[in-house]
């Protein structure tokens, strides 16, 4: 049994004196494990427990001392910076990036169990909850609607990782999310007529221009042209010019006569439903 005497924080363990009567077998004394916190500030020598036993104990006694983990390490993010891209058309629940922090305290202990939260979002438009974070694994997801690269091209999130299941020491990191353009604007044609000499081989007929409100030089902005109807004899070809908003129409290599060329209608299109009729005359 044990009781405390003297200093209130020092336990005294007593081992009863063995009986002088008959004993069926000899038993070992078991000392309960002694717990002591790590990084103690003393004073030293630091008394953990007082052992008291009768003089007739013969065998050595095993004493187990457990060093108890203290919450003396704050979460540290694995990266010095986090930057990611998110498409403006991303639906709710889309994972954008995952942050991760580690804690040097004892694994599996509350002191090393981390939870994540978003402390702030800038700009707070069109709402202050455009993004959410999984509190257990640090995955940042799209939460709100209204991502628009033209209005809000970039968001800055301040992320916190806190141990003791979110109630203890903290670490913070900034995450920058760049909103990228989505193909949400069809090309608009700016011209529709042209002319060509008959029997011209490989001759430039017409340069067909379009405009697009998507981000310049992005995949959503770069147009591709093709003839989809009106040229059953394959008298013409079209290719995308170096300037990606221009389609170049030429005559075929074998040439063509005036009767075939007169009033021919072309349907020309570029990605995302831009369609135009072109009237060609000799």
FENCORHU-V563015 format. One record per backbone hydrogen bond with DSSP energy under -0.5 kcal/mol. NH is the residue of the N-H (numbers start at 1). CO is the residue of the C=O. If there is no record, write none. Layout:
# FENCORHU-V563015
((NH,CO) (NH,CO))
This chain:
# FENCORHU-V563015
((3,12) (5,10) (10,7) (11,9) (11,48) (12,3) (13,11) (13,50) (14,1) (14,12) (15,52) (16,14) (31,29) (31,62) (32,30) (34,64) (35,33) (36,66) (38,68) (40,37) (47,45) (48,46) (50,11) (52,13) (54,15) (57,54) (65,63) (66,34) (66,64) (67,65) (68,36) (68,66) (72,70) (76,102) (78,100) (82,174) (84,176) (86,178) (88,180) (90,87) (93,142) (94,91) (96,140) (97,140) (99,138) (102,76) (109,106) (112,109) (113,109) (113,110) (114,112) (115,162) (116,135) (117,160) (119,117) (119,158) (120,158) (122,156) (130,127) (132,141) (134,139) (135,133) (138,134) (140,97) (141,132) (142,94) (143,130) (144,130) (152,148) (155,177) (156,122) (157,175) (158,120) (159,157) (159,173) (160,117) (161,171) (162,115) (163,169) (164,110) (165,110) (165,113) (166,113) (166,162) (167,163) (167,164) (168,163) (171,161) (173,159) (175,157) (176,82) (177,155) (177,175) (178,84) (178,176) (179,153) (179,177) (180,86) (184,182) (187,271) (188,211) (190,209) (194,279) (195,205) (196,281) (199,256) (200,197) (202,200) (202,252) (205,249) (206,249) (208,206) (208,247) (209,207) (210,245) (211,188) (218,215) (221,218) (222,218) (223,244) (226,269) (228,226) (228,267) (229,267) (234,231) (237,250) (239,248) (241,246) (244,242) (246,243) (247,208) (248,239) (249,206) (249,247) (250,237) (251,203) (252,235) (255,252) (261,257) (262,258) (263,280) (264,261) (264,280) (266,278) (267,229) (268,266) (268,276) (269,226) (270,274) (274,270) (275,273) (276,268) (278,266) (279,192) (280,264) (280,278) (281,194))
